[in-house]
Amino acid sequence: MKHADIIRLPLLVKNILMRYSDADNLVSMGMIRQYLEDEGISCDRRSVYRAIDVLNECGDEILYERNHGVRGYRIRHPFTQGEALFLCDAVQSSSSLSAKASDEFCDRILSGLSLHEQEEMPPLVSAVSKTDSGYVLQLIELLLKAAASRNPVEFRYYDLSVTKKKQYRKQNKIYHLVPYAVVSNDSRFYAVLYSEVHHSFANYRIDKMDMVTVLKEQADPVYFSLEDHMRSSFNMYHGDPETVTVDFDLNLANVVFDEFGKDIIISKVSADRFTASIRTAITPTLISWLLQFYDRMEVKKPEHLRDRLSEIGKRLAVTYEKGD
């Protein structure tokens, strides 16, 4: 065997095992040697054994097993089928990524499975509206590097008008802020940026940042806890908590537990209703969530929340009241 073939033999063996082996499909020594033969490399068993030893020493896990009476080798892949499906679903569900970028991501994820497992995967179809470019992905990479080195960024921030034209905020003002993190929430990506003027952190949607420039200067570090920031910034019910007591229809139990967790207090249960005490901030998000069950729940406390819901009901009645 040529010296060059000896050097690349472990990589070729790894590629064979990645493509053709999994928990249900083992690759025998004879099959490995045949695949190598197809690549123009003729080698004995000892050479393959050495190549497998090298792979194991370098961190790859090559297993020799017996399955359905057949003995052979398999490599432990980076993902199981379930993990690959979960990752691909997250990628496809992101509205911040273009369809092309999503497909390329998923292809790379699926390459971590064997060919047999790839064939068994269900079709990957996105149910969300995708962005039309790879701009967001480029910005994410740019902002991650800027955050790692504390380089400030300058950019313009915009909203879309009814005609889908960019309208830059603050009269086309150039923002000068320091990136500290890139986070995702509800399938969108945000940059957590620090203002050296206001001494505070804020979230900016990356897909609304335009003309981004990374500066060469380095900002002085400030204390930042990503966990604390996420809890206070992205929690739909963040604010001063109160105890909200609500009578729900009995068939809403699962919905309430899904929204607020299983630790809420259930004080009363009847044949068709239950009373829940929920510790939460009273925010527009909470009010919107309650209103979707307007005919299947009644807020008991606090009184000011009852008044707010009553006022919303009266305004809706006026808006949709039929004329003569």
N, C-alpha and C positions, 0 to 999 in steps of 0.2 A: 504494500500500500504506500502511495506517495506521502511524503512528509506533509504536504498541504492538506491532504485528505485526513491524515491523523489529527491535525489541528482542528479541523472543522467537524470531525465525526461526532463529538458530543452535541453540537448544535443541530446536526442532521437527525440524530436519534431523538432529541427533544422535540423537534418539529414533527417527526413521525408519531410520537406518542401524543402530542397535543392534538393532532388531526384525527387520529384513528382510535385512540383508547379512551375509555371512560369506565365507570363502575360496572356497566353491563357489557362492555366490549373490550376484551383483553387482546393484547398484541403479543403473539408468540415470538420466540427468538428467530424462528424461521421466517416469519413475516417481516420482522425488522430487517433481516439480512436481505430479503427479497426487495423491500422498498429501497434499501441502499444500493442494491444491484441496479435497480431502475434509474438511480441517480448516477450510475457509472462507477460505483465504488464497490469493490469486492473485498470483503474482510471476513476474518474468522470470528468465532464466538468470543474468544478472549478479548479481542479489540472492542466488541460491543459491551462486554462486561466492564471493561475499563472506562468506556465512555459513560456508562450508567453510574459508576462510582464517582466520576468527576461531577456529574450533574447533581448527585446527592450531596457531595461535599460543598457544592456552590449554592445549596439552598433549595434545589428542586427536590420534590418528594416522589421518587419512583418506587412503586409498589409491585411486588411479585405476588400474585394471588391465584386462587382457583375459583372458577365460576362455571357452573353447569358442566362440570367434568372437564373443563378446558383450563389449562394453566397458561399464564402469560403476564405481561407487564401493563401497567397503566401509570399515567402521571396524574398527580393531584392538580386539577385545573384551578385557575384563580377564582372562578365562580361556579356555583351550582346552577342548574337551570332556573330554579326559583329565584336565586339572587340576580341572575342575568335579566330575568323578566322584570323583576322589581326595578332594577336600574334603568332598563330601557323604557319602562313605563314612566319613570320620573323624568327622563330626558324628553320623551314624546309629549309629556304634559306641560312642559315649560313653554309659555308663550314668548319668552325672551329669546329663544333660539329659532333660527330659520329652519325650514324643512330640510334643507341640504345639510346643515350642521347637525341636526337631530339624527338624520340617517347615518351620517358618518360616525357619530358617537356610538350609535347602536351597533354598527358594523364592528367597531373596535371592541365593544363589550362582548358581542357574540363570538368574536374570534378567540375569546377565552374559553370556549366550549369545544368539544369534539365535533366533527362533521355530523355524526349521528345525532347528537344533542341539538345541533343547529337545525337539522331537518325536522325535529319534533317540536320546535318552538312555534307558538301561534303567530299569526300575522300581527305586525306592529302598526297600529293605525292611530293617528293623533285625532283627538276630539276637540282640540283647542285651536284657535286662530293663531297661526305662526307669523313671526316677523318676517319681513321680506329680504333680510340681509344678514350677514355674519358680523355686523357692526357691534352688537352687544357682546358677543364672545371676545372680540378684539379688545373692547374696553375693559372687560373683566380681567383679562390677562394683564393689561396695562395698569389697572388699579391695584391688583394684587402685588405687583412688583413695586409700585409707588408706596403702598402701605408698608411693605417689608423694609424699605429704606427711609421711610418718613419723608418722602419728597412731596411737597405741596403740588396740587393740580389747579389749573385754571380752566374754566369751561363756561358755557352758557346753558341755561336751563329753560326748557320750553314746555308749553302745553299745546294741544291741537285745537284749532278753531273748528267751527261747525263745517267749514269747507275743507278740513283736514290739512290746513296750513300751519306751519310752526309759528307760535306766538311766544317770543322770548319774555321771560319774567323780568320784572324790575327794569323795564325800559332797556332791554338788551344788555343788562349789567353783566360784567365778567365776574364770576364767582372765584374766590381764591381760598381754598380749603385744603385740609390735610387728610388723606385717606387713612383709616385705621382698620377697616375690615370690609369684606364683601359678603353679603348675606342674602339668603333667599326667603321669600315669604309669599305664600299663595301663588306659586309658580312664577313669580317675578324676582329679579335680582336688584338689590339695592347696595349702594356704597354708603358706608358709615363714615361721615366726614366731620372733622373738627374745625370749628371756627376759632382762630386765634384772637379775633376781635370780640366775639361774644362769649368766649370761653365755654362753649357747649358743643355737644354732638347732635347731629341730625342725619336723617336718612334721605337719600336722593335716588330716585329710580334711574337705573343706569341707561335704560332705553330712552330717557328724556334728556340725557346729558349730551351736549353737542360741542364740537370744536374743542375737544379735551387736549390739554397740553400738560405734560409732566415737567416740572421745573427741576433744575439741578441742585438747588439749595436744599438743605436738610433742616426740618423743623425740630424744635426742642420737644422731647417726649412729655406726655401728660398721662396721668393714670387713666386706664380704660379697662373696664370689665365687659367683655362681650356678652357674658351670661346675664349680667345685670341690665345691660342695654337692651338685649332681646326681650327680657321679661317686661321691662317698662315701656318699650317702644312698639312692640308688635302684638302684645296681648290685646285682643279686641275689647277687653273689659278693664283696661288699666285705669286707675284713678282711685279716689277714696272709696273704700268698700263700705257697703251697707248690707243689711239683711233684708232680702226681698222675699216675701211670702206669697206663694202663688198656688191656687187650686188648678190642677191639671186634669184633663180626662185621663182615665186609667191607661188608655192605649198610647199615651205619650211618654210613658215611663222610660222606654229605651232611648227616645229622642233626648229627653232631659239628661239622662245619665251620660249619653254620648257628648253632650254639649258642656256639662259642668262637672263630670266625674261622679264617682260612686260615693263620695264622702258627704254629699248634701244630706241634710236632715229631713227625713220623712216623718211628719208629726201625726198625720191622720190618713187612713185609707178607708174608703167606703166601697160600695158595690161598683161605682162607675167613676170615682174621682179619688185623687190623692193630693195631699197638701205638702209642698216642698218649701223649705227655707234655704235660700241660696245666698251665700256671702259673695257679693260682687259689686263692682262700681256700676252706677246707673249711667250708661252712655247711650248715644244714638244707636250703636250696634246692638245693645241689649234690647232697646225699645223696638227696633226693627225685627229682631228675632222673636220677641213676644207677639208682635202684631200678626205674624204669619199664622198664629194659632188663635186668632181673635175670637172664634166661636167655640174654642175647646179649652180655654183657660180663663181665669179671673185673678187679677192681682189683688191681694188683700192688704198688703202693707209694702212700702210706706205710703202714706196718704198723698204725698206730692207726686209719686209715680202714677197713682190712680188718676189724679187730676190731669197729669200730662197725657195719659192715654185717652181720657174723656175728651180733652180738647182736640186731640188728633181726630177722634171719631166725629166730633161736631163739624170740624173743617171739611172732612171727607164728605159728610152728608150734604153740606152746602155746595161743595164742588160738583157732586154728581146728582144733585136733586133735579128731577125732570121738570121742565117748564110746562105750562099749560098748553 
